[in-house]
Amino acid sequence: MPTAVSKAAPATDEALDAKRAVKVAWDYFYTLFNNLPSSNVSVEEVELSSDRQHWLVTLSFEEPRRKRPDLPTFLQVPRQKFKVFKIERESGRVVSMKMRNGG
């Protein structure tokens, strides 16, 4: 899959800060999942990589389950999914998006 460049690249010559990295991840997420309401998406983690070259931003979102008439409504809760975005600090470019298991 080709790597896309986010429109939310750094506004200055400084390296991307955490707040702007979250904006880049959020914008990139919505280019891929534009059918999800923003109220179902949350920022879970923001971490600077050990080499200080990338931001790792984890977003969570709810994925609705298919309706099953044989199950009671309280058992048909949405699944929570997680995506981890790796963003270059210098360019603001998303270099990967991965699934993360668990909470």
C-alpha positions as CSV (number, residue, x, y, z in Angstrom):
1,M,0.0,0.0,0.0
2,P,1.6,3.4,-1.0
3,T,2.4,5.8,1.8
4,A,0.3,8.9,1.8
5,V,1.5,12.3,3.0
6,S,-0.8,14.0,5.5
7,K,-2.0,17.6,4.9
8,A,-1.2,18.3,8.5
9,A,2.5,18.5,8.1
10,P,4.5,20.7,10.5
11,A,3.7,24.4,10.3
12,T,7.3,25.4,11.1
13,D,10.8,24.1,10.6
14,E,10.8,22.6,14.0
15,A,10.2,18.8,14.4
16,L,6.7,17.7,14.9
17,D,5.4,18.0,18.5
18,A,3.0,15.6,20.1
19,K,-0.1,17.7,19.6
20,R,0.6,18.0,15.8
21,A,1.4,14.3,15.6
22,V,-2.1,13.5,17.0
23,K,-3.6,15.9,14.4
24,V,-1.7,14.1,11.6
25,A,-2.8,10.7,12.8
26,W,-6.4,11.9,13.2
27,D,-6.5,13.4,9.7
28,Y,-4.9,10.3,8.2
29,F,-7.4,8.0,10.0
30,Y,-10.3,10.0,8.5
31,T,-9.0,9.7,5.0
32,L,-9.3,5.9,5.4
33,F,-12.3,5.6,7.7
34,N,-14.4,8.7,6.8
35,N,-17.7,6.8,7.5
36,L,-17.1,6.7,11.3
37,P,-18.5,9.5,13.5
38,S,-15.7,11.4,15.3
39,S,-17.5,10.8,18.6
40,N,-16.5,7.1,18.2
41,V,-12.7,7.8,17.9
42,S,-10.4,8.5,20.8
43,V,-6.7,9.2,21.3
44,E,-5.3,6.5,23.5
45,E,-1.5,6.9,23.5
46,V,1.1,9.2,22.2
47,E,4.7,8.1,22.4
48,L,8.1,9.3,21.1
49,S,10.1,6.4,19.7
50,S,13.3,5.4,21.4
51,D,15.4,6.8,18.5
52,R,13.3,10.1,18.8
53,Q,12.6,10.0,15.0
54,H,8.9,9.0,15.1
55,W,5.8,9.6,17.0
56,L,3.6,6.5,17.7
57,V,0.0,7.6,18.1
58,T,-2.7,5.1,19.0
59,L,-6.3,5.9,18.2
60,S,-9.3,3.7,19.2
61,F,-12.7,3.4,17.6
62,E,-15.8,1.4,18.0
63,E,-16.7,-1.1,15.2
64,P,-20.4,-1.9,15.2
65,R,-21.3,-5.6,15.3
66,R,-23.8,-7.2,12.9
67,K,-27.2,-7.4,14.5
68,R,-28.1,-10.9,15.8
69,P,-31.7,-11.5,16.7
70,D,-30.7,-14.6,18.8
71,L,-28.6,-12.5,21.2
72,P,-29.9,-10.0,23.8
73,T,-29.2,-6.4,23.1
74,F,-26.8,-6.0,26.0
75,L,-24.5,-8.6,24.4
76,Q,-24.4,-6.8,21.1
77,V,-21.9,-4.0,22.1
78,P,-19.5,-2.6,19.6
79,R,-16.0,-3.9,19.4
80,Q,-13.2,-1.5,20.3
81,K,-10.4,-1.5,17.8
82,F,-7.0,0.2,17.9
83,K,-4.7,1.7,15.2
84,V,-1.1,2.7,15.8
85,F,0.3,5.4,13.5
86,K,4.0,5.9,13.1
87,I,4.7,9.4,12.0
88,E,8.1,10.9,11.0
89,R,9.0,13.8,13.4
90,E,10.8,15.8,10.8
91,S,8.4,15.6,7.9
92,G,5.0,14.8,9.5
93,R,4.6,11.9,7.1
94,V,2.7,8.8,8.2
95,V,5.0,5.9,7.5
96,S,2.8,3.1,8.9
97,M,-0.5,2.3,10.4
98,K,-0.9,-1.0,12.3
99,M,-3.6,-2.8,14.2
100,R,-3.1,-3.2,17.9
101,N,-4.8,-5.9,20.0
102,G,-6.3,-5.4,23.4
103,G,-7.0,-2.3,25.4
